[in-house]
Amino acid sequence: MNLFCDNFIGIQLHSSLHLNLSYPVLNHQWNLSIKQLKNKWFQRLVSSKNGIYTEYLENYQNIEYYGEISIGTPPQTFYVIFDTGSPYLWIPSKMCDSSDLACQVHHKYDSSKSSTYKPNGELFYVQYGTGIASGFLSSDCVHIGSLNIVDQTFGEVTHQPGQVFINFHFDGIMGMGFQQRSQNSNPTPIFLNMIEQRLVDKPVFAVYLNLNEDKTTSGEIMFGGIDDRYYTGDLTYSDVVSEEYWMIKIDGGSTALIDTGTALISGPTEKINNINKYLGSIQVSNNEYIVDCNKIHKLPIIEIKINGKPIQLKADDYIVEVRKHYL
């Protein structure tokens, strides 16, 4: 017997206090600002144009972007990071322990309330740069706006140790990466299911992130194509050099992982240390440096080349303000 997901109105992406898996929990506030409350109720809905499904994002401090999805029939709403650095979709489970604070302060999936739920039971475990999530696998319908993905396997997380996930506004993570064939738990990534279920015309997704928080459109994630409003000239292409990650070559001999799950730029320790020394940064931890806010306008452009195409990063592109200091 085939189970079908109910159709429902499209939903929009949001962005709130920007703390992510690679970023320290600093000065977090749970209360939404007036601007955020307005955006929560008056944002544009998901749209489809020329076979491209687009969700509009908001931006807060240029660090974290998350979007609204729902799971099950009737749908249960969650907020997730769309993460190109990992392949798995996971959500906190109602079965998490009462001592798991990260679970208790976020939305939790309740399989007993969904008519399209399918049990799996296989153990689930994923480790990020600064956090761990574990639990078990389940399957259900997943809705991203007007896109309805049937029988999507995802992690019901029952354990998030430590402090990492407690202060985040997003509930879980939606991996947009490749299927990890080397792992025991090997659920099909959601975008691959979109393709196999013929929900998108082209096997393409794209992300646009606007660093200007005052703009009406601060970002988009697109499924099935690329919105040509957000670039001029020709696109620059680079071959993916890994079977497990969105990894490309950088001119000069390095490789880079394109990771929307972090707001930070990382690299070889020696090279990053040399850059920070040149910028006059002060080291405050093993992986963090700060600079004087008054000197931002004097900092140089950092250039990265991909297939001979220079990408220039101004100071605003590679420095984040935190508590009146810049990282």
C-alpha positions in Angstrom: 0.0 0.0 0.0 1.3 3.4 -0.9 1.0 6.3 1.5 0.6 9.8 0.2 1.3 13.1 1.8 -1.4 15.7 2.2 -0.8 18.9 0.2 -0.8 22.2 2.1 0.2 25.8 1.8 3.8 26.7 1.1 6.0 27.9 3.9 8.9 30.3 4.1 12.4 30.2 5.5 13.3 32.3 8.4 16.6 33.4 10.0 17.1 34.4 13.6 19.9 34.7 16.1 22.9 33.4 14.2 24.7 30.7 16.1 25.6 27.6 14.2 27.5 24.3 14.6 30.8 26.0 14.2 30.1 29.1 16.3 30.3 29.7 20.0 27.1 30.4 22.0 27.5 34.1 22.8 24.9 36.6 24.0 21.9 34.6 23.0 18.4 36.0 23.3 15.3 33.9 23.1 12.8 36.7 22.6 12.0 37.6 19.0 12.4 41.2 18.0 9.5 43.2 16.6 11.0 42.9 13.2 11.2 39.1 13.5 7.6 38.9 14.6 6.4 40.9 11.7 8.4 38.8 9.3 7.1 35.6 10.9 3.6 36.4 9.9 4.0 38.5 6.8 6.8 36.8 4.8 6.2 35.7 1.2 5.2 32.1 0.7 7.2 29.6 -1.2 6.9 30.2 -4.9 7.4 28.1 -8.0 8.6 29.7 -11.3 9.8 27.8 -14.4 10.0 24.6 -12.4 12.1 26.2 -9.7 10.8 26.1 -6.1 12.0 29.0 -4.1 11.9 29.8 -0.4 12.8 33.3 0.8 15.1 33.7 3.8 15.6 36.3 6.4 19.0 37.2 7.7 20.1 38.1 11.2 23.8 39.0 11.8 25.0 37.0 8.7 25.7 33.9 10.8 22.7 31.5 10.8 19.9 30.8 8.3 17.1 28.3 9.0 13.9 27.3 7.3 10.5 26.0 8.1 9.5 22.5 7.1 6.9 20.0 8.3 6.8 16.3 8.8 3.9 13.9 8.9 0.2 13.9 8.2 -1.2 16.2 9.5 2.1 18.2 9.3 4.2 18.9 12.4 6.3 22.1 12.0 10.0 22.4 12.6 12.9 24.7 11.8 16.1 23.4 10.2 19.4 24.4 8.9 19.8 23.5 5.2 23.3 22.1 5.5 25.4 21.2 2.4 28.1 19.9 4.7 26.1 16.9 5.9 23.6 14.4 4.3 21.2 13.7 7.1 17.8 15.1 8.1 17.2 14.9 11.8 14.6 16.3 14.2 14.2 16.1 18.0 12.0 13.2 19.1 9.2 13.2 21.6 10.9 10.1 23.0 13.9 12.1 24.2 14.8 12.0 27.8 13.5 14.8 30.1 17.1 15.6 31.1 18.0 16.5 27.5 17.7 20.2 27.7 18.3 20.8 24.0 15.4 18.6 23.2 13.0 20.1 25.8 13.3 23.6 24.4 12.7 22.7 20.8 9.8 21.3 18.7 9.6 17.5 18.9 8.3 15.0 16.4 5.5 12.7 17.6 5.1 9.7 15.4 1.8 8.7 17.1 0.2 11.8 15.6 1.1 11.0 11.9 -0.9 8.6 9.7 2.0 8.4 7.2 4.7 7.4 9.8 6.7 4.3 9.1 8.9 2.7 11.8 12.5 1.9 11.0 14.3 1.6 14.4 17.9 1.5 13.2 20.2 3.5 15.4 21.2 6.9 14.2 24.4 8.9 15.2 26.0 12.0 13.6 28.9 14.1 14.8 29.6 17.7 13.8 32.5 20.0 14.6 31.0 21.0 17.9 28.1 18.7 18.6 26.6 15.2 18.6 23.1 14.0 17.9 21.9 10.4 18.2 18.7 8.4 18.3 16.9 6.2 15.8 15.6 6.3 12.2 12.0 6.7 11.1 10.2 7.5 7.8 7.4 9.9 7.0 6.3 12.5 4.5 8.4 15.7 4.6 7.0 19.0 3.3 9.1 21.9 2.1 6.7 24.5 1.0 4.6 22.9 -1.8 7.2 20.1 -2.2 6.0 16.9 -0.7 8.6 14.2 -0.3 7.1 10.7 0.4 8.8 8.1 2.7 11.7 10.2 3.7 13.9 8.5 6.2 15.2 10.8 9.0 16.7 10.7 12.4 14.5 11.0 15.5 17.1 12.4 17.9 16.8 11.4 21.5 20.2 12.6 22.8 22.0 15.9 22.2 24.7 16.0 24.9 26.4 19.1 26.2 25.3 22.8 25.7 25.8 23.1 21.9 22.2 22.7 20.7 20.4 24.3 23.6 20.5 27.9 22.5 19.9 27.4 18.9 16.5 28.6 17.4 16.5 25.8 14.8 15.2 22.4 15.8 17.2 20.2 13.6 19.3 19.9 10.4 18.4 19.0 6.9 21.5 17.7 5.1 21.9 18.6 1.5 25.1 16.6 1.1 25.9 13.3 -0.6 24.8 9.9 0.6 27.4 8.5 3.0 28.0 5.0 1.7 30.7 4.3 4.2 28.3 4.7 7.1 26.1 2.0 8.7 23.1 4.3 8.8 22.7 5.3 5.2 19.3 7.0 4.6 18.8 8.6 1.2 19.3 12.4 1.4 16.2 14.5 0.9 17.3 16.2 -2.4 18.1 12.8 -4.0 14.6 11.7 -3.0 13.2 14.9 -4.7 15.0 13.9 -7.9 13.9 10.2 -7.7 10.3 11.2 -7.0 10.4 13.6 -10.0 9.5 16.6 -7.9 12.0 18.9 -9.6 12.7 19.3 -13.3 16.5 19.5 -12.9 18.9 17.9 -10.4 20.0 21.3 -9.2 19.6 23.3 -6.0 21.1 26.7 -5.3 21.5 29.0 -2.3 21.6 32.8 -2.3 22.7 34.5 1.0 22.4 38.3 1.2 24.7 40.0 3.8 22.5 43.1 3.9 20.0 42.5 6.7 17.9 45.5 5.7 17.0 44.0 2.3 13.5 42.6 1.8 15.0 39.4 0.2 17.9 38.4 2.4 18.3 35.0 0.9 16.8 32.1 -0.9 17.1 28.4 -1.3 16.1 27.1 -4.7 15.2 23.6 -5.7 15.2 22.5 -9.4 17.2 25.4 -10.9 19.0 28.7 -10.4 17.3 32.1 -10.1 19.1 34.4 -12.6 18.1 37.5 -10.7 21.0 37.0 -8.4 23.9 37.0 -10.7 25.2 38.8 -13.8 27.4 37.5 -16.6 28.2 33.8 -16.8 28.3 31.3 -14.0 31.7 29.8 -13.1 31.7 26.0 -12.7 34.1 23.8 -10.8 34.2 20.0 -10.7 33.3 18.3 -7.4 36.4 16.3 -6.4 34.8 14.1 -3.7 32.1 11.4 -3.7 30.9 12.3 -0.3 31.1 16.1 0.0 30.5 19.3 -2.0 34.3 19.8 -2.3 36.0 21.7 -5.1 39.6 22.7 -6.0 40.9 26.2 -5.1 43.6 27.7 -7.4 47.0 27.2 -5.7 46.6 23.6 -4.8 44.0 23.6 -2.0 40.5 22.1 -1.8 37.4 23.6 -0.2 34.2 22.3 1.2 31.1 24.3 0.3 29.3 24.3 3.6 26.1 26.3 4.3 25.9 24.8 7.8 28.6 27.1 9.1 29.1 30.9 9.0 32.9 30.6 9.4 35.7 30.3 6.8 38.2 27.7 7.9 41.5 26.6 6.4 45.0 25.1 7.0 46.2 26.3 10.4 49.5 27.8 9.2 47.8 29.8 6.4 45.0 31.1 8.6 47.5 32.1 11.3 49.5 34.0 8.7 46.4 35.8 7.5 45.4 36.8 11.0 48.9 38.0 11.8 48.8 40.2 8.7 45.4 41.5 9.7 46.7 42.4 13.2 44.2 40.1 14.9 44.4 39.0 18.5 44.0 35.3 19.3 41.4 34.7 22.0 41.1 30.9 21.7 42.5 28.1 19.6 40.3 28.9 16.6 39.2 32.5 17.2 40.7 35.9 16.7 39.3 39.4 17.2 40.1 42.7 15.6 39.5 46.3 16.6 36.1 47.5 15.3 37.5 50.9 14.5 40.0 49.3 12.0 37.5 47.3 9.9 37.5 49.9 7.1 41.3 49.6 6.8 41.4 45.8 6.4 42.4 44.5 3.0 40.5 42.5 0.4 41.2 38.7 0.5 41.0 37.1 -2.9 40.2 33.4 -3.6 40.4 32.0 -7.1 38.3 29.2 -8.4 39.0 28.1 -12.0 40.8 31.3 -12.6 37.8 33.4 -11.4 38.7 35.7 -8.6 36.3 36.0 -5.6 37.1 39.1 -3.6 36.2 39.1 0.1 35.9 42.5 1.8 36.3 42.8 5.5 32.5 42.7 6.0 32.6 39.3 4.2 35.1 37.6 6.5 34.5 39.3 9.8 31.5 38.9 12.2 30.6 41.4 14.9 30.0 39.8 18.3 29.5 42.0 21.5 31.1 45.0 19.8 34.2 42.9 18.8 34.9 41.4 15.4 35.8 37.7 14.9 
